[in-house]
Amino acid sequence: MRVSRFAIPPLRDWALLGRPVGEWLYLAAMSANAVNELRNVMPQGSLPATARAVAAGQFLIGATSLGVVVATILGLRAGLRLLWLFAFAVCSTVAIASMSVTGAPLTDVALAVLGALGISSAVVWYGRRRLHAAITHRLWPAVLSDHAAAADAFVADVGALTPAQWLMRPNPEAWSPAEITDHLARTYSQYAGEARGKNALRIRLRWPQLWLARAFVKPRLLNGAPFPKAKAPRALRPGTVVATPADGVALFRATGAACLRDIGLLAERRPYRQLVHPYLGALPLYDMVRFAAQHVRHHHRQLLAVVATHPSTERPDVNAS
């Protein structure tokens, strides 16, 4: 069947000034909501307590709506928290307003709250997608540069290893530089596959632990804190290693380039997408690349520990660099 070259693209791919048409409609709706809510809380004399509470809720709804619009346009992380605050303000304000109506049946109050919950959930779902897309576009050059710096430093020290150091373990339970490099290559391959639509890793923590890890551990790791001790998933554990440091450099470079290429293509087409980390859950693409850089640095420190434990006077393989 012949396909017309003038076929209309899917609605989700329609764009205006570099943003999807749906995003412009979303931003317009949130802006109109902000104006309406803030206008309704203008001082109108003395008010009873419930009316003041509703007015405060309307102010919070308007302020968070406006903040989300600004954050989405500028690609600011603060918008993600503002979205949740917006949802809380909508649900609580609707609940107070419904209960303040004299003689309102409990079922009517429950239905009003459920309706508010449904609307705010939809806003949070779509708003998070657009915020992740905007943040990805803004941070992408910086996260790629940071990852390149981490990878170059790792390669420089791998290339300086001797064949003996390449296979040396600092202790029976630790990995050798060859195994570290194989693990990093397998990690790159896993996330490249996931970016192409293959199976994601299984999240290994239950919800309470996962929430704590995302709230307290993830920010520290992304800022360069030492990694906690955790067992790598079976698919990412070292297997048959390559024979020389030069081969290790080639493997690391090839898998890393393929991974960043596939994630980069995903960032162009679906910048709001997330990839799964086994201990931190779904991460937006910009955080996944940031994590990849810190992951390389973590294992680079392990490699340097091997070198410090087993210094060598041998001449390094000149082909490794």
C-alpha positions in Angstrom: 0.0 0.0 0.0 1.3 3.4 -1.0 1.8 5.8 1.9 1.2 9.5 1.2 4.1 11.8 2.0 1.6 14.3 3.2 0.2 12.0 5.9 -0.9 13.9 9.0 1.4 13.1 12.0 -0.1 11.9 15.3 -1.6 14.6 17.5 1.1 13.9 20.2 3.8 15.0 17.7 2.2 18.3 16.8 4.5 21.1 17.9 4.5 24.9 18.1 7.7 26.9 18.9 9.5 23.8 19.9 6.8 22.5 22.3 4.0 20.1 21.8 0.6 21.7 21.2 -0.8 19.8 24.2 1.8 21.5 26.4 0.7 25.0 25.2 -2.9 24.1 26.0 -1.8 22.8 29.5 0.2 25.9 30.2 -2.8 28.1 29.1 -5.2 26.2 31.3 -2.9 26.4 34.3 -2.3 30.1 33.8 -6.0 30.8 33.5 -6.6 28.8 36.7 -3.9 30.8 38.5 -5.5 34.1 37.5 -9.0 32.9 38.5 -8.0 31.5 41.9 -5.8 34.5 42.8 -8.6 37.0 41.7 -11.1 35.2 43.9 -9.1 35.6 47.1 -9.0 39.4 47.1 -9.9 40.8 50.6 -13.7 41.1 51.0 -14.0 42.2 54.7 -14.3 39.9 57.7 -14.8 36.2 56.8 -15.6 33.1 59.0 -12.9 30.6 59.7 -14.0 28.1 57.0 -14.2 30.9 54.4 -10.7 32.0 55.3 -9.4 28.5 55.0 -11.0 28.2 51.5 -9.5 31.5 50.5 -6.1 30.4 51.7 -6.5 27.2 49.7 -7.5 29.2 46.6 -4.4 31.4 47.0 -2.2 28.3 47.3 -3.8 26.7 44.2 -3.3 29.9 42.2 0.3 30.4 43.4 1.3 26.8 42.7 -0.4 26.9 39.3 1.6 30.0 38.3 4.8 28.4 39.7 4.3 25.2 37.7 3.8 27.3 34.5 7.1 29.2 35.1 9.0 26.0 36.1 7.7 24.2 32.9 8.8 27.1 30.7 12.2 27.4 32.3 12.8 23.7 33.0 13.1 24.0 36.8 13.1 21.1 39.2 11.1 23.1 41.7 8.0 22.6 39.5 7.9 18.9 40.4 7.3 19.7 44.1 4.9 22.5 43.2 2.8 20.0 41.3 2.3 17.8 44.4 1.6 20.9 46.4 -1.0 22.0 43.8 -2.7 18.6 44.1 -2.8 18.8 47.9 -4.2 22.3 47.8 -6.9 21.3 45.3 -8.1 18.3 47.3 -8.0 19.9 50.7 -9.7 23.1 49.5 -12.5 21.2 47.8 -12.9 19.1 51.0 -13.2 22.2 53.2 -15.5 24.0 50.8 -17.8 20.9 50.5 -18.0 20.3 54.2 -18.7 24.0 54.9 -22.0 23.8 52.9 -24.8 23.5 55.5 -26.6 20.2 55.2 -24.4 18.8 52.5 -24.7 15.0 52.4 -21.6 13.0 53.1 -21.8 11.3 49.7 -21.7 14.7 48.0 -18.6 15.7 49.9 -17.0 12.3 49.1 -17.8 12.7 45.4 -16.5 16.3 45.3 -13.2 15.1 46.9 -12.9 12.2 44.5 -13.5 14.5 41.5 -10.8 16.9 42.8 -8.5 13.9 43.3 -9.1 12.7 39.7 -8.5 16.1 38.2 -5.4 16.9 40.2 -4.0 13.4 39.5 -4.3 14.1 35.8 -2.6 17.4 36.1 0.2 15.9 38.1 0.6 13.1 35.6 0.8 15.3 32.5 2.6 18.1 34.3 5.4 15.8 35.4 5.9 14.6 31.9 6.2 18.1 30.6 8.5 19.2 33.4 10.8 16.2 32.9 10.9 17.0 29.2 11.8 20.7 29.9 14.4 19.8 32.5 15.9 17.2 30.1 16.3 19.8 27.3 17.9 22.3 29.7 20.3 20.0 31.5 21.3 17.6 28.6 24.5 19.3 27.5 25.7 19.6 31.1 25.0 16.0 32.1 26.7 14.7 28.9 29.7 16.9 29.7 29.9 15.6 33.3 29.6 12.0 32.1 32.3 12.5 29.5 34.7 13.8 32.2 34.0 10.8 34.4 34.5 8.4 31.6 37.7 10.0 30.4 39.2 9.9 33.9 38.3 6.2 34.2 39.8 5.4 30.8 43.0 7.2 31.6 43.7 5.1 34.6 42.6 1.8 33.0 44.9 2.5 30.1 47.8 2.9 32.6 47.3 -0.5 34.2 49.7 -3.4 33.7 48.4 -6.8 32.7 49.0 -8.0 36.3 47.0 -5.1 37.8 44.2 -5.7 35.3 43.3 -9.0 36.9 44.3 -8.3 40.5 41.7 -8.2 43.3 42.4 -6.1 46.4 40.6 -8.8 48.5 38.8 -12.0 47.7 35.3 -10.4 47.7 36.3 -7.3 45.6 36.2 -7.0 41.8 39.4 -6.7 39.7 39.7 -3.8 37.3 38.8 -6.2 34.5 35.5 -7.2 36.4 34.8 -3.5 37.2 35.1 -2.7 33.5 32.9 -5.6 32.5 30.2 -4.5 35.0 30.2 -1.0 33.7 29.9 -2.3 30.1 27.0 -4.5 31.1 25.3 -1.6 32.8 25.6 0.5 29.7 24.2 -2.3 27.6 21.3 -2.8 29.9 20.2 0.9 29.8 20.8 1.1 26.0 18.5 -1.8 25.6 15.8 -0.3 27.9 16.0 3.0 25.9 15.2 0.9 22.8 12.2 -0.7 24.5 13.7 -3.9 25.9 12.9 -5.2 29.4 13.8 -2.9 32.3 15.5 -4.1 35.5 13.3 -5.2 38.4 13.1 -2.8 41.3 14.6 -4.6 44.2 13.2 -2.5 47.1 9.6 -2.5 48.4 7.7 0.8 48.5 8.7 2.1 52.0 12.4 1.4 51.4 12.2 2.7 47.8 10.5 6.0 49.0 13.3 6.5 51.6 16.0 5.7 49.1 14.6 8.2 46.6 14.1 10.9 49.2 17.4 10.6 51.1 19.9 8.4 49.2 19.3 9.5 45.6 20.1 13.2 46.0 23.4 12.4 47.8 24.5 9.9 45.2 23.8 12.3 42.3 25.9 14.9 44.1 28.9 12.5 44.4 28.5 10.9 47.8 30.0 7.4 48.3 27.7 4.6 47.1 26.2 2.4 49.9 27.1 -1.3 49.7 24.5 -3.1 47.5 24.6 -6.3 45.4 24.4 -5.7 41.7 21.5 -7.4 39.9 22.5 -10.7 38.3 22.4 -9.4 34.8 25.0 -6.7 35.6 27.5 -8.8 37.5 30.8 -9.5 35.7 31.1 -12.5 33.5 33.9 -13.4 31.1 36.3 -10.5 31.1 38.5 -9.2 28.3 42.1 -10.1 28.4 43.9 -6.8 28.5 43.4 -3.2 29.7 43.4 -2.0 26.0 40.5 -4.4 25.3 38.8 -3.1 28.4 39.1 0.5 27.2 37.7 -0.5 23.8 34.7 -2.3 25.5 34.0 0.5 27.9 34.1 3.2 25.1 32.0 1.2 22.7 29.2 0.3 25.2 29.2 3.7 26.7 28.9 5.4 23.3 26.1 3.1 22.3 24.2 3.7 25.5 24.5 7.5 25.3 23.5 7.4 21.6 20.3 5.4 22.4 19.4 7.4 25.4 20.1 10.6 23.4 17.7 9.5 20.7 15.1 8.8 23.4 15.7 12.2 24.8 15.0 13.8 21.4 11.8 11.8 20.8 10.4 11.3 24.3 12.3 13.5 26.7 9.8 12.8 29.5 10.6 9.1 29.6 12.2 7.4 32.6 14.5 4.4 32.9 14.5 2.0 35.9 17.3 1.8 38.4 17.0 -1.4 40.6 17.4 0.5 43.9 16.1 4.0 43.1 13.2 3.2 40.9 12.3 5.2 37.7 14.7 8.0 37.0 14.2 10.7 34.3 16.8 10.6 31.5 18.8 13.6 32.9 19.2 11.9 36.3 20.0 8.5 34.7 23.0 10.1 32.8 24.0 11.9 36.0 23.8 8.6 37.9 25.9 6.9 35.2 28.6 9.5 35.7 28.6 8.9 39.5 28.5 5.1 38.9 31.7 5.4 36.8 33.4 7.5 39.5 32.3 5.0 42.2 34.0 2.2 40.4 37.0 4.4 39.4 37.7 4.8 43.1 37.6 1.0 43.5 40.1 0.7 40.6 42.4 3.2 42.2 42.3 1.2 45.4 43.6 -1.8 43.4 46.5 0.3 42.1 47.3 1.6 45.6 47.3 -1.9 47.0 49.3 -3.4 44.2 51.6 -0.8 42.7 53.6 -2.0 39.7 57.0 -1.2 38.3 56.1 -2.9 35.0 55.8 -0.8 31.9 52.1 -0.3 31.1 50.6 -1.6 27.8 51.3 1.2 25.3 48.3 0.2 23.3 45.9 0.8 26.2 45.7 4.5 25.7 
